[in-house]
Amino acid sequence: IPYCELVVGTEEELMAAAHQSTTEDAVHHLKKVFGGMIVVKRGDKGCMVYEPGKSVPLIGSHYPVEVLNVLGAGDAFISGFLRGYLRSLSIEA
């Protein structure tokens, strides 16, 4: 993780990666060892984005869709996020 530019995971994945029992503690720990952006995927609650140098996360709302099957939902999210990230779009966009 210290060598990454971007870390993305569900709340559970980030807690496991940081060996912490809460999402808040996991993000706090990761910010100590990592200087990049942290994206916390929150399912139907959208996401939280922690940008370097900012103490308050951006809360991402979700785009409402009809759920037919959750298989691949995370892949769809990250593909859209990375498209904007690699094009240097603002997180708010």
Secondary structure, DSSP 4 states (H G I P E B T S, - for coil): -TT-SEEEEEHHHHHHHHT-SSHHHHHHHHHHH--SEEEEE-GGG-EEEE-TT-SS-EEEPPPP---S--TTHHHHHHHHHHHHHHTT--TT-
